[in-house]
């Protein structure tokens, strides 16, 4: 009898394991209404996966599984460059419910963190951007122990055209007290100082990077010029490409007084190089294929498309100007 019971228990345990997900894996499944076939990019700001991965949508369904050893954040980038987070936990499976025409209403079910994020999405669905920031602050103070708060600090207080470094530091301090073993919060605190160094009226932070031709580029090249522009673009965004073509023409008018460097946030260096060749772009372009999570773009605190820094004698005099505003400023400098 004991032997039979043991065999039954063993069989039942194996059956449960085969139906569930392994303890070192994380799975996303679900459906997208009004979307039959598509490919999304996905990345992790805190190391759940390295680099950029892709998620395939086939027949409107998603089925994505990865190794997962620690709690962390995955961010899906949709074709319109909007982003939505999904919070991963080892041994967990979550389900997405989304309508491609209303991606802001996306829901992720299957874990406490994702349910909290659903609640926050509902809170901000029909409010103004300033009200979103207020609600994000309230949420973080109410849930300093949650990984959701880590994402919200980055999204609403750091990755903005006009970051609120003081508020971000205050919130990170509360979160660090609630999550003393969270190394990502410690890294965010360190990177906060780097972002402060790239604010308006500050000197351009020092950096080095390899361009698309494999040549080393140093920030001193820009700092030593009378004027310089750092431009963020992608081969899938017409406005940022059009601005880059304008920069080419204004540089020719500047008689050597304007230096340029661009950061391409394509996930494929090949796509970047093809667009550069088509438009005869010959100044240094950085494309590390990490999109907005690349080392150089994070050092400079650039988070938008098209993003930019305008420099005079090595000092940042404007950042993230609208395309037309940047054109107007440069046309005045180089009539």
MIMAR-282997 format. One record per residue: residue in one letter; x, y, z of N, C-alpha, C in turn. Coordinates in steps of 0.2 Angstrom, whole numbers, padded with zeros to 4 digits, always signed. Example, Ala and Ser with C-alpha at 12.3 -4.5 7.8 and 13.67 -1.06 7.14 Angstrom:
! MIMAR-282997
A+0066-0028+0039+0062-0022+0039+0066-0016+0039S+0064-0011+0035+0068-0005+0036+0064+0000+0039
This chain:
! MIMAR-282997
X+0004-0006+0000+0000+0000+0000+0004+0006+0000X+0010+0006+0004+0014+0012+0005+0017+0013-0002X+0019+0008-0005+0023+0008-0012+0018+0011-0017X+0012+0009-0017+0007+0012-0022+0006+0019-0020X+0005+0021-0014+0004+0028-0012+0010+0032-0015X+0016+0030-0013+0022+0033-0016+0022+0034-0023X+0020+0029-0027+0020+0030-0034+0015+0035-0037X+0009+0035-0033+0004+0040-0035+0006+0047-0034X+0010+0048-0028+0012+0054-0026+0017+0057-0031X+0022+0052-0033+0027+0054-0038+0024+0056-0045X+0019+0052-0047+0016+0053-0053+0012+0060-0053X+0009+0061-0047+0005+0067-0046+0010+0073-0047X+0016+0073-0043+0021+0078-0043+0024+0079-0050X+0025+0074-0054+0028+0075-0061+0022+0078-0065X+0016+0076-0064+0011+0079-0068+0010+0086-0067X+0011+0088-0061+0010+0096-0059+0016+0099-0063X+0022+0097-0062+0028+0100-0065+0027+0101-0073X+0024+0095-0076+0024+0096-0083+0018+0101-0085X+0013+0102-0081+0008+0107-0083+0010+0114-0081X+0015+0115-0077+0016+0122-0074+0022+0124-0078X+0026+0129-0075+0032+0131-0077+0038+0130-0072X+0044+0129-0075+0049+0127-0070+0051+0133-0066X+0054+0131-0060+0056+0136-0055+0061+0141-0058X+0065+0140-0063+0070+0145-0065+0068+0147-0072X+0061+0148-0074+0059+0150-0080+0053+0156-0079X+0052+0160-0084+0047+0165-0084+0043+0165-0090X+0037+0165-0090+0033+0164-0097+0028+0170-0097X+0027+0172-0103+0022+0177-0105+0018+0174-0111X+0011+0174-0110+0007+0171-0115+0001+0176-0115X-0003+0175-0120-0009+0179-0121-0011+0181-0128X-0016+0186-0128-0019+0188-0135-0019+0195-0136X-0018+0197-0142-0018+0204-0144-0024+0205-0149X-0029+0208-0147-0035+0209-0152-0032+0214-0157X-0035+0213-0163-0034+0218-0169-0026+0218-0171X-0023+0212-0170-0016+0212-0172-0015+0204-0173X-0013+0203-0179-0013+0196-0181-0005+0193-0181X-0001+0197-0185+0006+0195-0185+0010+0202-0183X+0015+0201-0179+0019+0207-0177+0025+0204-0174X+0030+0209-0173+0036+0207-0169+0038+0213-0165X+0039+0212-0159+0040+0217-0154+0047+0216-0151X+0051+0222-0149+0057+0222-0146+0055+0221-0138X+0060+0218-0135+0059+0218-0127+0066+0218-0124X+0067+0222-0119+0073+0222-0115+0072+0223-0108X+0077+0222-0104+0077+0223-0097+0082+0228-0094X+0079+0233-0091+0084+0238-0088+0088+0235-0082X+0086+0230-0079+0089+0227-0073+0092+0220-0074X+0093+0218-0080+0097+0212-0081+0093+0205-0081X+0086+0205-0082+0083+0199-0083+0085+0195-0089X+0086+0199-0095+0089+0197-0101+0094+0202-0103X+0099+0200-0107+0104+0204-0109+0103+0206-0116X+0104+0213-0117+0103+0215-0124+0096+0216-0126X+0094+0216-0132+0087+0216-0135+0085+0209-0138X+0079+0207-0136+0076+0201-0139+0070+0203-0142X+0067+0198-0146+0061+0200-0150+0055+0195-0147X+0049+0197-0148+0043+0193-0146+0039+0193-0153X+0037+0187-0154+0033+0186-0160+0026+0185-0159X+0022+0189-0162+0014+0188-0162+0012+0184-0168X+0009+0179-0167+0007+0175-0173-0001+0173-0171X-0005+0174-0176-0012+0173-0175-0015+0177-0169X-0012+0183-0168-0014+0187-0162-0012+0184-0156X-0008+0179-0155-0006+0176-0149+0001+0177-0148X+0003+0177-0141+0010+0178-0139+0012+0172-0134X+0018+0169-0135+0020+0164-0131+0028+0165-0131X+0030+0168-0125+0037+0169-0124+0039+0167-0117X+0045+0163-0118+0047+0160-0111+0055+0161-0111X+0057+0163-0105+0065+0164-0104+0067+0161-0098X+0074+0160-0097+0077+0158-0091+0076+0164-0086X+0074+0163-0080+0073+0168-0075+0075+0166-0068X+0081+0169-0065+0083+0167-0059+0082+0172-0053X+0080+0178-0055+0079+0184-0050+0073+0188-0053X+0069+0191-0048+0064+0196-0050+0067+0202-0054X+0063+0204-0059+0066+0209-0063+0060+0212-0067X+0062+0217-0072+0058+0220-0076+0059+0219-0083X+0054+0217-0087+0055+0217-0094+0051+0223-0097X+0053+0226-0103+0050+0231-0106+0049+0230-0113X+0042+0230-0115+0041+0228-0122+0040+0235-0126X+0044+0235-0131+0043+0241-0136+0039+0240-0142X+0033+0243-0142+0029+0242-0148+0031+0246-0154X+0028+0244-0160+0030+0248-0166+0030+0255-0166X+0026+0258-0162+0025+0265-0162+0030+0268-0156X+0034+0264-0154+0039+0266-0149+0036+0267-0142X+0030+0266-0141+0027+0266-0134+0030+0260-0130X+0030+0260-0124+0033+0255-0120+0028+0253-0114X+0028+0246-0112+0025+0244-0107+0029+0239-0103X+0029+0239-0096+0033+0235-0092+0029+0228-0091X+0033+0223-0090+0030+0217-0087+0035+0214-0082X+0033+0213-0076+0037+0211-0070+0038+0203-0070X+0044+0201-0070+0046+0194-0071+0048+0191-0064X+0046+0185-0062+0048+0182-0056+0049+0174-0058X+0054+0171-0055+0056+0164-0057+0050+0160-0055X+0049+0155-0060+0043+0150-0059+0036+0153-0060X+0036+0159-0063+0029+0162-0064+0027+0163-0071X+0021+0162-0073+0018+0163-0079+0013+0168-0079X+0013+0173-0084+0008+0179-0084+0005+0179-0090X-0001+0182-0090-0005+0182-0096-0007+0189-0098X-0006+0191-0104-0007+0198-0107-0014+0198-0110X-0018+0203-0109-0024+0204-0112-0023+0211-0115X-0023+0212-0122-0022+0219-0125-0026+0219-0131X-0028+0226-0132-0031+0228-0139-0026+0232-0142X-0024+0230-0148-0018+0234-0152-0020+0241-0153X-0027+0243-0153-0029+0250-0154-0029+0254-0148X-0028+0250-0142-0028+0254-0135-0023+0250-0131X-0017+0251-0133-0011+0248-0129-0010+0251-0122X-0013+0257-0121-0012+0260-0114-0016+0256-0109X-0021+0252-0112-0026+0248-0107-0024+0241-0106X-0018+0239-0109-0015+0233-0108-0015+0230-0101X-0017+0224-0100-0017+0221-0093-0013+0215-0093X-0009+0214-0087-0005+0208-0086-0007+0205-0080X-0009+0198-0080-0012+0195-0075-0007+0189-0073X-0007+0188-0066-0003+0182-0064+0002+0183-0059X+0003+0189-0057+0008+0190-0051+0006+0197-0048X+0008+0198-0041+0006+0204-0038+0008+0210-0041X+0015+0210-0043+0018+0216-0046+0014+0218-0052X+0012+0213-0056+0009+0215-0062+0002+0218-0061X-0002+0215-0056-0008+0217-0054-0008+0224-0051X-0002+0226-0048-0001+0233-0045+0000+0238-0051X+0003+0235-0056+0005+0240-0062-0002+0241-0066X-0006+0235-0066-0013+0236-0069-0017+0242-0066X-0016+0242-0059-0020+0247-0055-0017+0254-0057X-0011+0254-0057-0008+0261-0059-0010+0263-0066X-0010+0259-0071-0012+0260-0078-0019+0263-0078X-0023+0260-0074-0030+0262-0073-0031+0269-0070X-0026+0271-0065-0026+0277-0062-0024+0283-0066X-0020+0281-0071-0018+0287-0075-0021+0287-0082X-0026+0283-0084-0028+0282-0090-0031+0288-0094X-0034+0292-0090-0037+0298-0093-0035+0305-0089X-0029+0305-0087-0027+0311-0083-0021+0314-0087X-0020+0321-0086-0015+0324-0089-0008+0322-0087X-0003+0324-0091+0004+0322-0089+0006+0324-0082X+0005+0330-0080+0007+0333-0073+0003+0328-0068X-0003+0326-0069-0007+0322-0064-0004+0315-0064X-0001+0313-0070+0002+0306-0070+0008+0306-0065X+0012+0312-0065+0018+0312-0061+0016+0312-0054X+0011+0316-0052+0008+0316-0045+0006+0309-0043X+0002+0306-0047+0000+0299-0045+0005+0294-0045X+0011+0295-0049+0016+0290-0048+0020+0291-0042X+0021+0298-0039+0024+0299-0033+0020+0296-0027X+0013+0297-0027+0009+0294-0022+0010+0286-0022X+0010+0283-0028+0010+0276-0028+0017+0274-0025X+0022+0277-0027+0029+0275-0025+0029+0275-0017X+0027+0281-0015+0027+0282-0007+0023+0276-0004X+0017+0274-0007+0013+0269-0004+0016+0262-0005X+0020+0261-0010+0023+0255-0011+0030+0255-0012X+0034+0257-0008+0042+0258-0009+0045+0251-0009X+0041+0246-0007+0044+0239-0007+0043+0236-0014X+0040+0238-0018+0038+0235-0024+0043+0237-0030X+0044+0232-0034+0048+0233-0040+0044+0237-0045X+0038+0238-0045+0034+0243-0049+0037+0250-0048X+0038+0251-0041+0040+0258-0040+0047+0260-0043X+0051+0255-0043+0058+0256-0047+0057+0258-0054X+0052+0255-0057+0051+0257-0064+0048+0264-0065X+0043+0265-0060+0040+0272-0060+0045+0278-0059X+0049+0277-0054+0054+0282-0053+0058+0283-0060X+0060+0278-0063+0064+0279-0069+0060+0282-0075X+0054+0280-0075+0049+0283-0081+0047+0290-0080X+0045+0291-0073+0042+0298-0072+0046+0303-0069X+0052+0301-0067+0056+0306-0064+0063+0307-0067X+0066+0302-0070+0072+0302-0073+0072+0302-0081X+0068+0297-0084+0069+0297-0091+0064+0302-0094X+0065+0308-0093+0061+0314-0095+0065+0319-0098X+0062+0323-0103+0065+0329-0105+0068+0334-0100X+0064+0334-0095+0066+0338-0089+0065+0334-0083X+0071+0330-0081+0071+0326-0076+0070+0330-0069X+0067+0327-0064+0066+0329-0057+0071+0325-0053X+0078+0327-0053+0083+0324-0049+0082+0324-0042X+0079+0329-0039+0078+0330-0032+0073+0325-0030X+0067+0325-0033+0062+0320-0031+0064+0313-0032X+0068+0312-0038+0070+0305-0039+0074+0303-0033X+0079+0307-0031+0083+0305-0026+0080+0304-0019X+0075+0308-0018+0070+0307-0012+0067+0300-0012X+0064+0299-0018+0060+0292-0018+0065+0286-0018X+0070+0287-0021+0075+0281-0021+0078+0280-0014X+0078+0285-0010+0080+0284-0003+0075+0280+0001X+0069+0282+0000+0063+0278+0003+0063+0271+0001X+0064+0270-0006+0064+0263-0009+0070+0259-0006X+0076+0262-0006+0082+0258-0003+0081+0256+0004X+0077+0260+0008+0076+0258+0015+0071+0252+0015X+0067+0252+0010+0062+0246+0010+0065+0240+0007X+0070+0241+0002+0073+0236-0002+0080+0236-0001X+0083+0235+0005+0090+0236+0006+0095+0232+0002X+0092+0226+0000+0096+0221-0004+0096+0222-0012X+0092+0227-0014+0090+0228-0021+0096+0232-0024X+0101+0228-0028+0107+0231-0031+0105+0236-0036X+0099+0235-0040+0097+0239-0045+0096+0246-0043X+0093+0247-0037+0091+0253-0034+0098+0257-0032X+0103+0254-0030+0109+0257-0028+0112+0259-0035X+0112+0255-0040+0114+0257-0047+0111+0263-0050X+0104+0264-0048+0100+0269-0051+0103+0276-0047X+0104+0275-0041+0106+0281-0037+0113+0283-0039X+0117+0279-0041+0124+0281-0044+0123+0284-0051X+0119+0281-0055+0117+0284-0062+0114+0291-0061X+0110+0292-0056+0107+0298-0055+0112+0304-0055X+0118+0303-0052+0123+0308-0052+0126+0309-0059X+0126+0304-0063+0128+0305-0070+0123+0309-0074X+0117+0308-0073+0112+0312-0076+0112+0319-0074X+0113+0321-0068+0114+0327-0065+0119+0331-0069X+0125+0327-0070+0130+0330-0074+0129+0332-0081X+0123+0330-0084+0121+0331-0091+0116+0336-0091X+0114+0340-0086+0109+0345-0087+0111+0351-0090X+0106+0355-0092+0107+0362-0095+0112+0366-0091X+0116+0370-0094+0121+0374-0092+0127+0370-0088X+0127+0364-0089+0133+0360-0087+0138+0358-0092X+0144+0357-0091+0148+0354-0096+0146+0348-0098X+0148+0346-0105+0146+0340-0107+0150+0334-0104X+0147+0329-0101+0150+0324-0097+0155+0320-0102X+0161+0318-0099+0166+0315-0103+0163+0308-0105X+0164+0305-0111+0163+0299-0113+0167+0297-0119X+0168+0290-0120+0171+0288-0126+0166+0282-0128X+0166+0281-0135+0162+0276-0138+0165+0274-0145X+0163+0268-0147+0165+0266-0154+0159+0268-0159X+0161+0271-0165+0155+0273-0169+0154+0267-0174X+0150+0267-0179+0148+0262-0183+0153+0259-0187X+0159+0263-0188+0164+0261-0192+0170+0258-0187X+0168+0257-0181+0173+0254-0176+0178+0259-0174X+0177+0265-0175+0182+0270-0173+0181+0273-0166X+0185+0274-0162+0184+0277-0155+0183+0285-0156X+0177+0287-0153+0175+0294-0153+0175+0296-0145X+0178+0302-0144+0178+0305-0138+0174+0311-0137X+0171+0313-0132+0167+0319-0131+0171+0325-0131X+0178+0325-0131+0182+0331-0131+0182+0334-0138X+0180+0329-0143+0179+0332-0150+0174+0337-0150X+0168+0336-0147+0163+0340-0147+0164+0346-0142X+0167+0345-0136+0168+0350-0131+0173+0356-0134X+0177+0354-0139+0182+0359-0141+0179+0363-0147X+0173+0361-0149+0170+0365-0155+0166+0371-0153X+0166+0376-0157+0162+0382-0155+0155+0380-0154X+0152+0376-0158+0145+0373-0157+0145+0366-0159X+0141+0362-0156+0140+0355-0157+0133+0353-0156X+0131+0348-0159+0124+0345-0158+0125+0337-0157X+0122+0334-0152+0121+0327-0152+0114+0325-0153X+0113+0321-0158+0106+0320-0161+0104+0312-0160X+0098+0311-0158+0096+0304-0157+0091+0302-0162X+0092+0297-0166+0087+0295-0171+0087+0288-0172X+0082+0286-0177+0081+0279-0178+0079+0278-0185X+0081+0273-0189+0079+0272-0196+0071+0270-0197X+0068+0269-0191+0060+0268-0192+0056+0275-0190X+0060+0280-0189+0056+0287-0187+0058+0292-0192X+0053+0294-0196+0054+0299-0202+0057+0306-0199X+0054+0308-0193+0055+0315-0191+0063+0315-0189X+0065+0310-0185+0072+0310-0183+0077+0310-0189X+0075+0306-0194+0079+0306-0200+0079+0312-0204X+0073+0315-0204+0073+0322-0208+0077+0327-0204X+0077+0327-0197+0081+0332-0194+0089+0330-0195X+0090+0324-0196+0097+0322-0197+0100+0325-0204X+0095+0325-0209+0097+0328-0215+0098+0335-0215X+0093+0339-0210+0094+0346-0209+0101+0347-0206X+0103+0343-0201+0109+0344-0198+0115+0344-0203X+0114+0339-0208+0120+0339-0213+0120+0345-0217X+0115+0348-0219+0115+0355-0223+0117+0360-0218X+0115+0361-0212+0118+0366-0208+0125+0366-0206X+0127+0360-0206+0135+0359-0204+0139+0361-0210X+0136+0360-0216+0140+0363-0222+0140+0370-0222X+0135+0374-0220+0134+0381-0220+0139+0384-0214X+0140+0380-0209+0144+0382-0203+0151+0384-0204X+0154+0381-0210+0161+0382-0211+0166+0379-0206X+0164+0373-0204+0168+0370-0199+0167+0372-0191X+0162+0376-0190+0161+0378-0183+0156+0374-0179X+0153+0369-0183+0148+0365-0180+0150+0358-0181X+0151+0354-0175+0153+0347-0175+0146+0343-0173X+0146+0337-0176+0140+0333-0175+0142+0326-0172X+0137+0323-0168+0138+0316-0167+0131+0314-0166X+0129+0308-0168+0122+0305-0168+0122+0299-0164X+0117+0297-0161+0116+0291-0158+0110+0288-0161X+0111+0282-0164+0105+0278-0167+0103+0273-0162X+0096+0273-0161+0093+0268-0156+0090+0262-0160X+0093+0261-0166+0091+0255-0169+0093+0248-0165X+0089+0243-0166+0092+0237-0163+0096+0233-0167X+0097+0235-0174+0101+0232-0179+0106+0238-0181X+0112+0236-0181+0117+0241-0183+0117+0241-0191X+0115+0236-0194+0114+0235-0201+0109+0240-0204X+0103+0241-0200+0098+0246-0202+0101+0253-0202X+0105+0254-0197+0108+0261-0196+0112+0262-0201X+0117+0258-0203+0122+0259-0208+0119+0260-0215X+0113+0256-0216+0110+0257-0223+0107+0264-0224X+0104+0267-0218+0101+0273-0218+0106+0279-0219X+0112+0278-0215+0117+0283-0216+0120+0283-0223X+0121+0277-0226+0123+0277-0233+0119+0280-0238X+0112+0279-0237+0107+0282-0241+0107+0290-0241X+0108+0292-0235+0108+0300-0234+0115+0303-0234X+0120+0299-0235+0127+0301-0235+0129+0305-0229X+0127+0302-0223+0129+0304-0216+0136+0302-0215X+0141+0307-0214+0148+0305-0213+0151+0307-0207X+0147+0309-0202+0149+0311-0195+0149+0305-0191X+0152+0305-0185+0151+0299-0180+0144+0297-0178X+0143+0291-0179+0136+0289-0176+0137+0283-0172X+0134+0283-0166+0135+0278-0161+0129+0273-0162X+0130+0267-0163+0124+0262-0163+0126+0256-0159X+0125+0255-0153+0127+0249-0149+0122+0244-0149X+0117+0245-0152+0111+0240-0153+0107+0239-0146X+0109+0243-0141+0105+0242-0135+0099+0248-0134X+0098+0251-0140+0092+0256-0140+0093+0261-0135X+0088+0262-0131+0088+0268-0125+0092+0265-0119X+0094+0259-0119+0098+0256-0113+0105+0256-0114X+0108+0260-0120+0115+0260-0121+0119+0264-0116X+0125+0263-0116+0129+0266-0111+0130+0274-0112X+0131+0276-0119+0132+0283-0120+0126+0287-0119X+0120+0284-0122+0114+0288-0122+0112+0289-0114X+0113+0284-0110+0111+0284-0103+0116+0289-0099X+0122+0290-0101+0127+0294-0098+0125+0302-0100X+0122+0303-0106+0120+0309-0108+0112+0311-0106X+0109+0306-0103+0102+0307-0100+0097+0308-0106X+0098+0306-0112+0094+0307-0117+0089+0301-0117X+0082+0303-0118+0077+0298-0117+0072+0298-0122X+0072+0303-0127+0067+0304-0132+0069+0303-0139X+0064+0303-0143+0065+0303-0151+0061+0309-0154X+0064+0313-0158+0071+0314-0158+0074+0318-0152X+0079+0315-0149+0082+0319-0143+0088+0322-0146X+0090+0327-0142+0096+0331-0144+0099+0335-0138X+0106+0337-0139+0109+0341-0135+0112+0346-0139X+0112+0353-0137+0115+0358-0141+0120+0361-0136X+0126+0362-0139+0132+0364-0135+0135+0370-0138X+0138+0374-0133+0142+0380-0135+0148+0380-0131X+0154+0379-0134+0160+0379-0131+0160+0374-0125X+0157+0368-0127+0157+0362-0122+0152+0362-0117X+0148+0368-0117+0143+0368-0112+0136+0367-0115X+0132+0363-0111+0125+0361-0114+0121+0367-0113X+0118+0370-0118+0114+0376-0118+0107+0375-0119X+0105+0369-0122+0098+0366-0123+0098+0359-0124X+0093+0356-0122+0092+0349-0123+0085+0347-0125X+0084+0342-0129+0078+0339-0131+0073+0344-0134X+0076+0349-0138+0072+0354-0141+0068+0350-0146X+0062+0353-0148+0058+0350-0153+0061+0352-0160X+0060+0347-0164+0064+0348-0171+0064+0355-0174X+0058+0358-0174+0058+0365-0177+0062+0370-0173X+0061+0369-0166+0065+0374-0162+0073+0373-0163X+0075+0367-0164+0082+0366-0165+0084+0369-0172X+0080+0368-0177+0081+0371-0183+0082+0379-0183X+0077+0382-0179+0077+0389-0178+0083+0391-0175X+0085+0388-0169+0091+0390-0166+0097+0390-0170X+0098+0384-0174+0104+0383-0178+0104+0388-0184X+0098+0390-0187+0097+0394-0192+0099+0401-0190X+0098+0403-0184+0100+0410-0181+0108+0410-0180X+0110+0404-0178+0118+0404-0177+0121+0404-0183X+0119+0400-0188+0122+0400-0195+0117+0402-0200X+0116+0409-0201+0111+0411-0206+0113+0410-0213
